[in-house]
Amino acid sequence: MKFIFWQNIISIHQSTFLEALGVTNEVFLIVEEEIEGRRKLHGWSIPEINNVEIIINPNERQIDEILNENINELHFFSGLEIYPVVSAALKKAAMYKMPNIGVLLEPFNQSGLKGFFRKIKYQFLIQKYKKHIRILLTTGNLGRKCYEDVGFDKNKIFDWGYFTNAIGKIENVKELQTRNKPDLLFVGSIDKRKNILEIVKTLKNTSLKFNKFFIAGCGGLESELKEMIIGSKNIDFLGGVKNEEIKLLMHKCDILILPSLFDGWGAVINEALQAGMQVIASENCGANILLDGEERGETFYFKNNNFEKTLIKWIAKGPLADNKRMEISNWSATHISGKVAADYFISVIHYSIGKEKERPIAPWLLGN
């Protein structure tokens, strides 16, 4: 089969899926730019994707040519009228009444007055495009609810996620067996949305219960964070950290914390699970759908104000043993790898065109 993906950048959170899909299919990736400047600040690099032909920043004439030469092929667009090139291509595809249009969407934040107007915006966009969209792939439980609520046909909605390359075993990781308290890790932007300052306040009150809390990232609230942790011997702010260093941290630490006020997915959760870490994530992170509450980690809820209780529960388990890390890593390989995502994607396509009768279920929802 032939698939054409229209995205804003060459994303490290899509590359392993696209590469796996390209092993047995013809795959094209069309992007506006290779990478965004803000992504570079957070240690992103441009991934190499085998088996995929990449086209960067096509002009209007080239967009027309791609669409007209592939009128009956399967096209998947990231977002609804967000990115200029992607939006231009989607509008043309709808105008040409192309029969095989798919859209990949994160949930939209509905909180506050801005959230109210976002919902109105998406009600309009869904009404505009829904008759043209054959498949809608969306992330997390919140994504499905968002687009059902604004009028999209639930039978055309399928669970989706982001997928990252597995972190291979790293030798000579020190201090794994010398601690009797776990190490904690946060990776992400130092900003209001990621909610790191509020979590640091809580962690300062539980400082004797964990060994170290490492904070990796950069953003507008760095000064406030640095001031907040003055005198805290077991909270280390590392600033912007390269991918290789993040991998090392994930093999050293036991629990990843992602306390976002809103996160359409949160691919750092994938990376942590693939490295064998446990995860505590907020109810507003799409990737909390990967957590089982028993072995891999747990979701905490702002409405219940139970972050501290959840954290203490998982800290009490102590540092992760090697066999426990291996169990989590093995689950990731069989449920959220690029190959698993590609196989599930093909099943979604076959179901939508009538080649399969049984509606596919996302592998990460199938349990152990």
N, C-alpha and C positions, 0 to 999 in steps of 0.2 A: 504493500500500500504506500501511498504518497501523502505526506503531511507537511503543511506549511505553517510555521509558527511566527506570529507577528508580536514582537516584544520591544520594550524600551532599551534594554541592555543585554549583553551576554552575561546572564546571571549564574553565579556559582550555585544558586539554589534550584536551577533547572538543568544544569549541564549533565549531571550523571543520568538523569531520566532521558534526556534527548539522545545522549550517546548510546544508551542501552536500546532505545527505540530504533536508532539508526542501524543497528546490527542486522535486522531483518526487514527494514523498511527504508524508503527514500525520504529523507528528512531535510527540510530547509528551515533555516532560522533567519528571520529578517529583523534587524534592530535599528534603532535610531542612532545609537552610539555604542562604542565598545563597553564603556564603563562611566558612571557618574563620578564627578569630583568628590562628592561627600562620601561615596563608597570607598574611595582610595584612602581617605582619612581614617576609616575604620579597618584598614588592613586588607581590603578586598583586592584581588588580582583578577586579571582577565583569564578565565579558564580555557584550556584547550579542550575542544570537543571533537573527538574522532567520529567519523561516520555521518557528519552533518555539514551541509554546505551553508556558509554564512554570508549574508548580504548586508552591508552596512549603509545606512542612511540613503535609501533610494529616493530619487526625485519623483515627481508626479507621473512623468511619462513611464518610468520604470515600474512604478506601482501598478499602473494600468496594464503594462505588458505582463507582469507576473500574474495578475488576476485573470486576464483574458486567456493566457496560455494554460491556466489551471482552473478553468471555470467550474469543473465538476469535482475537483480534488477537495480534501478536507483542510480547511483553514481554521486556525485557532488564534484568537486575538486576546491579548492581555489588557483587561480594563475596558471600560465604556467611556469613550471620549475623554481620556486622560492624557495620553501621549500623542503628539501631533501626527507622526507618521502612521502609527497604529490606528488612530482615529480616522485618518484620511482613507486608509485601506478598508476599514470596516464599513464606512459610509458608502464607498464604491461597491463593496461586495453586496451590501443590502440593496443598493440601487440596481445592481445587475441581477438581483434575485438568485444569487448563488445558493445551491441546495444544501451545501454541507458546511455551515458556519458553526464554529464552536467559540465559546468565550470562557476565559479563565478569570475569575473574580475573587478578591478577598472580600470579607464583610466590610461594611462601612460603619463608622462610629456614629451611633444614634444619640449620644449623650448631649444634653444641653441644647441651647438654642441653635447652634451650628448643626447639631445632629438632626434637629427637626427639619431644617432646610435641606440637609443631605438626603433625608428620606424622600422629601418632595422631588428632589432632583432625580433620584434613582427610580421613583415611580414613573416619572416622565420618560427616562431613558429605557426602562424595561418595556413600557408601552410602545415606544418608538421601534425597538429592535426585536421584541419577543417573537414575532411571527417569522423572523428570519433566522433565529438561533435554534439550531438542532440540539445542541448539547451545552449545558452550563456546568462547568467544573468550579466548585467553590470550596474554600478552606474552613474546616472546623464546623462545629455545631451552629455557631453564630452565623456563619455564611449561609448555610441552608435556610435558617430562619429569616435572615434579612431579605432574601430574594423571593421566598414564598410570600412574605408579608407585603411586598410591593407588587405582587401580582404575576410572578413568573410561574409557569407550569411545573409543579413539583416533580412530575414524572420525567422531566427533562433535566433535573438537577442531580448531579453526582458529586460525591465527596472527593475532595482533592487535597493536596498539600504541597509543601516544598520538600525537596529531596537533596541530600548532600552526600558527598563522597565519604565513604567509611574511613575513619582514622585508624591507620594500621598500628600494630603493636609498636610501642616505643621502648627501646631497651634503656637500662640504667636510669630509670626514674627513681630518684632518691627519696628517702623518708617515708616510703609507703608502709613499712612495717614498724616504724619507730614512734608512731603516734597512737594515743588511745582516745583521741578526739578527732572528729572529721574536719577536713578542710572544705570550705565553701567557696563558690565562684559565681561571679556575675560577669557577663560579657554583653556589651551593648552600649548604646548612646547614653551619655550622662545628661539626661534631660528630663523634663517633667513627665513626658509620656511613659518613659521606662520606669519612673517612680523609685529610682534608686535611693534618693535622700530619705524618704520615709522608712525604707527598709533598713538603712544604716542606723536610724534612730532606734529601731526595735533591736537590732543586733547589738548595739552598745549596751542594752539592758540584759542581754544573754551572753555576754562576752566570755564568761567562764565555761560555757558549755561546748564551745568549738575551739579548734586549734587556730586556724587562720581563715580570714575572709579576703579573697583576692578580687579586686574590681578592675576589669579591663575595659577600656573604652575612652571616648572623648566626647565633648559636647559643651553646651553653654553653661552648665551648672558645675563645672569643674572646680571653680574657686570656692563655691559653697561646700562642696564635698570635701575638699582639702581642709577647710577650716573645721568642718564637723568632726573629722577623724584625728585632729591633733590630740596627741596623748593616748590614742588607741593603739596599743602595741600589737594587737592581732588583726587589725584591718589595714590592708595594703592597697593603695591606689596605684595602679601600674600605668595609667594613661593608655594611649593608642598602642596596640600590640599586634604584631604580624601574625598571620595565620599559623605559621609553624610554632610560634610560642604559645598560641592558644591551644594547639594540639597537645603540647607538653603539659600545660596547665590542666587540661581535661583528663589526662592520664594520672596526674598527681592528686587532683581534688576528688571529693566524694559526692558532693551535692551541688548542682547548678540551681541558682535562684533566678527566676524571670518574673518580676513583680509588676509587669506592665499594666498601666491603666487601660491600654488598648493595643493589641498586636494582632494584625490579620492572620498571622501564623506564628512566627518566631522560630526560624530555622536553627537557631543555636540549640534548641531542644533536641532536634535530630542529631546534631553533632555530639552533644553530650551523651545521649543514649548510645550512639554508635561507639563512643569511647568507653562505654560501660558505667557511666555516671547515673546517679539517681537525680531526679528533678523535682523542684517545687515551683509551680507556675500559677499565675493568677487565673481567675475565671474568665478574664478577657483576652487570654492568649489562645489563638486558634489551635496551636499544637498541643494544648493541654489534653486534647483528645487522644494523645499517645500514652497518657499516664493512667495506670491501672489502680492507684491508691494502695497497692500492696507491695509490689516488687520494684517497679521502675520509678515511682514517684507519685505525687499527689497534687491536686488542684486546691488552692485556697480561695476563699470568697470574701470580697470586700464587704458585702452586705452582712456577713456573719462576723466580720472582724476577727477571723480565726487564723491569721498568718502566723502569729507567735506560737499558738498551740500546735499548728501543723509543723512548723519548723522544729520545735522542741521534740516532737514525736520522731522526726526523721534523724535529728542529731543524736538522739538516744540510741539509735541503731549502731553508732560508732563508725569507724573507718570501714570502707568496703573491702571485703576479702576478695582475693583473685577470682575464686569460683563464682562469686556473685557478679563481679564485673563481666565475666565471660558470659553468664546467662543473659544479662541485659544486652550485651553486644551481639550475641547470637540471635536474640529476638529481633533486634534491629535489622540484621542481615536478611531475615526471612519475612519481614513485615514492611520495612520502609526503605529498602535499597532502590537504586535506580532501575535495576532489572525487574524487581517486584512491581514498581510503579508502572513500568512500560507494559508489562503483561496485563495489569489491571486496566490500563488505558485502552489497550487493544480490545479487551472484553467489553468495555463501555462502548467502543465504536461498533463492534459486532452486534451488541444488543440494540443499539440505536438504529441500525440499518436492517435489523431483522434476521441476522445470522445466528444469534443466540436467543433462546427463549427466556432463560433465567436471568433476572436482573443482577448484575454483579455488585458485590459488596467490597468496599475498600479493604485491603488486607490488614491495615492497622486497626480495623474495627472487629476483626475476627478473634481477638483474644490471643491466648498463648498458642 
